[in-house]
Amino acid sequence: MTADPAIQDVSFAATCDGTEQKYVLLFPKAFTSTAPHDMLIALHGHGSDRWQFIQDKRDECRAARDFAFEHDMLYVSPDYRASTSWMGPKAEADVAQIITDLRRTYCIARVFLCGGSMGGTSCLTFAVLHPEQIDGVASMNGTANFLEYENFQGAIQASFGGSKDEVPLEYKKRSAEFWPEKLTMPIGLAVSGKDNSVPPQSVLRLGKALDAKGGKVLLIYQPDLGHTTSYRDARALLAFMLDHARPG
């Protein structure tokens, strides 16, 4: 538990299975409990936990923290089943529970999602499954198609309850590329051409599909980068997401 009163390391009992789960909550400098605040939920990458988007100095994490601070947002970084999440059913249930609990406790105006790598994937998955809960998404270096994605299969199978052959509908259900019509909120996407960890093709197709149906989408493609998003590009996604969201 941090000693900073503006930071809370929160434990809660997950309704889906009764286990103890955690998230970190950062309060904005100008926080007032009775005034409405937007909330930014930052989803960490594979192999990490809730502290990545709180402490890590990598560009994606710094950009999210800075953006939340500048816009007086509540900033939330959940474990969402920690290092091997990939937004499986239990991780999904945890994030939904966190949103519900925080809405009951604080005056939340709008809810935004961001994340990188596994987190970039997961924020797209959650937005597809719960579009009524989310007002904007900034996805960095994620995948939008679990059926074609080949990396981290052990972790994904554990999270989804089986392999692609065993539970193909679960993989399709969590693949944003198949459900562009559900992404009615503004979507910011950043992918890189030399990303071998999470290849960009499915997100490029998703961006094209969203644009074709007149969706609010910003796609940033860096053909010469690997598995990373620059601070500038991350900030651009976050700004687009906020600027094009419904009024608070």
Buried (B, 14 or more C-beta within 10 A) or exposed (E): EEEEEEBBBBEBEBEBEEEEBBBBBBBBEEBEEEEEBBBBBBBBBBEBBBBBBBEBEBBBBBBBBBBBBEBBBBBBBBBBBBEBBBBBBBBBBBBBBBBEBBEEEBEBBBBBBBBBBBBBBBBBBBBBBBBEBBBBBBBBBBBBBBEBBEEBEEBBBBBBEEBBEEBEEBBBBBBBBBBBEBBBBBBBBBBBBEBEBBBBBBBBBBBEBBBEEEBBBBBBBBEEBEBBBBBEBBBBBBBBBBEBBEEE
